């Protein structure tokens, strides 16, 4: 009896120690978060195999990394420039390289984004549990993961800068906890993600002034922000550089022409999950000003999903503002905030519903057949919807580039025909003696240069019967 009592007391003691040290809860939360991310995002991202993306951004971003691991650093033929840093100063690409070198798959790049969100969410959970309580830690962690823009970052068109949101979130957590060296390291990583985050870095410096922090908290955000601004002004072709693509839109005529009403609707969509009002009561709400300004004055209409990389900081800012407000609120106010988050998230459902559906395409077999007709790593010009299945090569272009490459794979849909001159380009290819049409099914057409077919078949095919050539070509492995 005494032995049983002693064992019972020992078990209770161990249990109390574990929970007091919060070991078991941390393990459980880690398992829950991992399960949520990899059950939800990975399942959704099976869409990668369903030819679902109508944007070429996924293919273009990955091609730069593919060329890098094959010896041509960040070369991106699509841009017709030396490398893709001429488009954006996405230094965060260096972070992806070791993983992509080991597993050179598109899904690898998405997995890195998921893992970054996972780590950020876990740190958020522990921070909120310490600052408020476990209930709010659960609520706000799920709130961060399943905001519409968070979902777009994780399952929509690939943008390597998507990791900026969890990095900013953890940076703010360390700022609030006054952990200087982790804050400084993450601030540097955040500030060099891309040129479009430099205004937010500068805002972090202003935040430090407002909070009356010492110079070591004030100076770094300004230095990093201004260095990125100067670098982008000097170097970038499309962003802030010689072509002044963004600055050209900062005039009254362009703003009105591109539908100011729609731009304001985009801002409304950002803040719908918390019904607009909650972040306004936090001193950190000023960090959202650069993104809002970008949306209202610069971004094209109807680009919320495909241009979501420009808005990737919003989930971090919204959730951190919400943590700040709740931590200073009384019990009744917290109940109201919870209802706002719940109701606002339900209102947001239409924004991300389309992104999480597994698309069923009746013509998947034909799309895969078209991809399989590209027999080697020769140059390719491709429609957007097939692009991320054909971009593992040195020279890759979208239809809008109008390049007479070894292979031309065209799908006659809106997204390709909207590229200026696309249909005329395909007509030129069709009428050219240099190409042979090896597939023409429904909306899919595949052309191959006769010289490429001769190279693969190891004989001159220019004078042979086209049908026999196509038959021999299709049998190639």
N, C-alpha and C positions, 0 to 999 in steps of 0.2 A: 504493500500500500504506500509505504514511504517512497519506494523507488518510483512508482507510477506518479506520485505527487511531485517528486523531484524532476522527473522527465517533463511533466506538464509545465512546471514552473520554468524550466530551461527553454522549452519551445516558445512559451509566451515571451520570455525575455529576449530571445533571438528575434522573434517577430517584431517586438517593440523597437529593438535597435535598428532593424532593417527599415521599418517605416519611418522612424525618427530621422534616419540618414537619407531617407527617400530613395533607397536603392531600387526596391521593387517597383515603385511607381515610375521611375525613370526608364527601367527596362520595358515595362508595359507600354509606356508612351512611345518609346522608340519602335517597338514592334508594330504598334497601331499605325504610326506615321508611315513606316516603311510599307506596310500592307496597303494603306490608302493610296500612296503614290504609285506603287508598282502594280496594284490591281486596277486602279483607275486609269492612269496615264498610259501605261503600257498597252492595256487592252484597247484604249481609244486609238493609240498610235499604230495599231494594225492597219489603220487607214493608209499608212505609208505604202503598204502593198496593194492598195486599191486605187492608185492613181487619182487621189482626191485633190491634190493641190493645183489650183489654177494659176498660181504665181510661180515665177521662176526663181524666187529668192532662195529657196532651199537648195536648188542645184548650184546656183552661182556661189553661195556661201561655202558649200562643201567643196566645190572644185578647187578653190584657193588652198584648202587644207590638203586635198588629194595631191595637188601639184607640189606642195611643200614637202610632203613625205617622200615624193619621188624626185626631189632634187632641185625643183624650180620654185624658190621661196615665194609663196603667196601669189603666184602668177594666176591671173584671172583673165582668160582670153575674152570673155564677154565684154569687159570694160575697154578693151583695146588700149590698155595702159600697162605700165611695168608690173604692177601688182595691185591687189585690191585695197591696199591702204590709200590708194588714190580716191577711193569712194568714201570710206570712213576710217578714222584712226582707231580701229578696233584692236587695241593691243591685247585684249582678253583672248584673242585667238591663240596666243602662246600657251595659255592654260589648257586649251583643248588638245594641243598637238601630241603630247605623250600618249594620251588615251586613244586618240584616233590612229596613231602609228601602230599601236597594238591591235586594235580592231577597227579597220577602215570601213566602217559602215555608217550610214545616215543615222541609224538608231543609236549609235554611240554618242553622237552629238546631243541628241535629245536626252539620253540618259544622264549626261553631265549636268544639263539644266535641271532635271528632276532631282538629282542628288544635291545640287546646290540649294534648291528649294527645301529639300528634306532637312538639311543641316540648319538652314535659316529658321525653319518652322520649329525644329526641336529647341534651338536656343531661345526662340520667341516663347515657346511653352514654358520653359524653366524661368524665364524672366517674368512673365505675367503671373505665374504661380507664386513667385517670391514677392512680387509687387502688389498683387491683388489676392487671388485665390485660385484653387484648382479648377473650379467651374469656369471662370473667365479664361483661364489658360486654354481649356478645351475649345471654348467658343471662338476665341480670337485666333487660335491656330487654324482651326477649320475655316474661319472667315478669310484668313490670308491665303490658304491653299485654293479655295474654291471661288474666289472673286473672278468675274468674267475675264479680266485682263490677265490674271494669273493663269487661267486655263488657256487663253490664247498663246501665252508665252510657251506653254508646255506641249501643246498638241497642234497648234496651227503652223503656218509657214515658218521655217527655221530662221531664227535670228540669234546669232551667238551672243548678242548683248543682253539676252533675256536674264542672264545671271545677275545683272545689275540690281534687280529688285531685292532679292534676298541679301545680297552684299550690303546694299544701303540699309536695309532693316537691321542687320547685325551691327553695322557701323553706328547707327543711332542708339542701339541698346548699350553698346560700350561707351558711347558719349554720355548717356544718361547715368550710367554706373560709374563714370569717371575712371575707366580703365584705359589709361592713356596709350600704352604701346600697342595693344590689340586694335584700339581705335585708329591710331596713326597708320598702322599697316593696312587695315581694311579701307581706310580713306584713300590711301595711295592706289590700291587695287581698283576701288570704285572710280576714282577720278580719271583713271587711264582706260576705262572700259571703252569709251567712245567719245568723240568730240561733242556730242549733243548733251552729255551730262555735266559739262564744265559749268553751266550756269547754276546747277544745283550744288556743285562743290563750292562755288562762291557764296551761295545762300547759306551753306553750313558755316562759313566764316562769319557771315552777318549774324547767324544764330548764336555763335559763340560770343560775339560782342553784346548782343541782347542779354545773354545769360551772365554777362560779366565774368567770363572765363579769362584765364591768363593768356599771355601772348602765345604760349606754346600750343594752345587750342585754337587761337585765332588765325595765326599766320599760315599754317599748312594748307587749309582749304583754299585760301586765296592764291597761294603760290601754285598749287596743282591746277586750279581752275584757269588761271591766266596763262600758264604754260601750255595747257591743252588748247586754249583759244588761239594763242600765237601760232602753235604748230599747225592747227587746222587752217588758219588763214594763209599760211605759207604753202602748205603741202597738198591739201585735198582739192581734187578736181571738181567733184560734184557738190560737196557739202558747202564749205565756207571758203573755198579756194578761188582759183582764177576765173571759173565760170560764174561764181557768185549765185549759184542756183537758188539758195535759200533767201539771200538778201533781196533778190530781184522781186520776190513776192511781197516784200514789206512796203507796199504802197496801196493807196486807197482803191484804185481800180481793180487790182488783183484780188484784194480781200472781198470786195463786193461781188466780183465776177465768180469767185469760187464759193459763193453761198454762205454768208455769215450766219444765217439761221441754222444751217446744218452743222456748222462748226460749234455753235453753242450747244446744240443737241449732243454732240460728242462729249462735251464737258459734263453735261447732265448725266450721261451714261457712266462716266467715271465715278461720280459720287452717289449714284442711285443706291448702291448697297448699304449706305448709311444715311439715306434720305437727306443728303446735302449738309445737314445742320451740325452733326456731331464734330467733324474736324474743325469747324470754325471756332470752337471753344478751346482749341489747343494752340499753343505758341508755335508748334511745329508746322502749322498749316501753310506758313509762308514758303516752305520747301516745295510746294506744289505749283507755285507761280510760274516757273520756267516752262513746265509741261503744259499748263493751261494756256500760256502765251503762245507756245508752239502750235497748239491745237487751233486756237482762235485765229491766229494771224498767218500761219504758214502752211499747215498740213492740208493736202487736198481733201475735198469732200469724199465721203464714203470710203475712207481708208482706215477705219478704226481697227478692223481685223488684220488686213494685210500690212498695215503700217504700225502694228501694235508695238514694235520695238521702240518707237518714239515715245510711247506712253508707259513703258515697262516699270517706271518708278512709282506709278500711282498706287499699286497695291501696298507697297512698303510704307508710303507716306500716310495713306488712309488708315491702315491698321495701327501704325505707331501713334498717330493722332488720337485714335479711339482708345488705345491703352492709356494715354496721358489723361484724357477726359474722364474715363472710368475710375482711374486711380484717385481722382480728386472729387468723385461724386458720392453722394449719400445713397442709401439703399433704395429708396423710391425712385431716384433718378436712374440708377443702374437698371432697374426693371424696365423703365421707359426706353433706355438705350438698347437693351436686349431686344425689345419688341421692334424697335427701328431697324436693327440689324437683320432680324428674322424676316420682317415684312419687306425690307429693301432687297434682301437676297432673293426672295420669291419674285419680286418685280424684275429682277435681273435675269431671271431664267431664260426669257426669249433671246437675250444677248449671247448666251453660250450654248443654247440647246443644239443649234446646228453644228457646233464644233465637236460635240461629243457623240454624235450619231455615227455608227459604223455604216459607211456608204456601201451600198450594194450596186455594183455596176454590171449590167447584163453583158457588157462587151469586154470583160476583163481578159478573157482568153485571147481576143484580138489585140488588145493592148500589149499583152505579154508577147504575143507573136511578133508584133512590130519591133519590140525591144530586142528580141532574139535574132532579128534580121540584121542587126548591127554586129558583125562577126569579129571585129577586133577593136583595138584602141585608136583607130583612125579618127580623123576630125569629124564632128557631128554638128549639124544644125537641127534643133528639135523644138517641137511644140512644148509649151510650158507644162502641160499635164503629164508628159512623159519625161520631162527633163531630169528629174532627180534619179531616174533609172539609167541615164545615159551620160552622166557628167563625170565619170571616172576616166578621164582622159586629158591630155595636155591642152587640146584645142576643142572647146565646146562653146556653142553659141545658141541663143534663142532665135526663133524665126525672125524677130524684129531686127536682128543684126544683118540679115540678108547675106549670109556667107555661103559661097559655093563650095561646101565641104565635101568630104568623101561620102558621107551619109546625110540625107535630109529626111527627117521623120515629121510628118505633118498631120495634125488632127484638125479637121475643119470645124472649129467651134468659135464662139464669140471672142474668147480670150486671145486667140491667135489672129483672127481677122481684125481685131481692134488695133493690132500693131500696124502702124502706118506702112502701107505698101506690101503687106504680107502676101495678099492674094496675087498681086502682080509678080512678086518674087517667085512664088510657087509655079505660076504660069511660065515664067522664064525657064525654070528648071525643067518643067514638063516638055517644053519645046526645044530644049537643048539636046544636041547629039551626044553630049558628054555623059548623060545620065540614062539609066535604065530603071523603069518602074518595076519593083519586085513585089509590091503589095498594093492593092487597092480594094479595101473592104469597108463598106459603109462610109464612115467619116475619116478613115485612116489611109494615108498614102505614104509609102516608103520608096525613096529614090536612092540608088547607089551609083557612084561614078563607075563608068565602064573600066577605067584604068585601075580602080580598086578591085573590081571583080577579076580582072586579068591578073592582078598581083596575087589574089587569094587562090585562084584556080591554076595559077602558074602557066597560063597560056593567053594568047591574044584572042579576045572574044569580040572584037569590033566588027568582024565580018560574019559571025555565026548567027544562027536563028535565035531571036530573043527568047522564045519559049524554052528552048533547050538550055540556054544560059541560065534562065531563072530556075529551072529545075535542078541544074547542077549546083547553082549557088545555094538553094534552099537545103541541099543535102550536106552542105558544109557544117562542120561542128565548131 
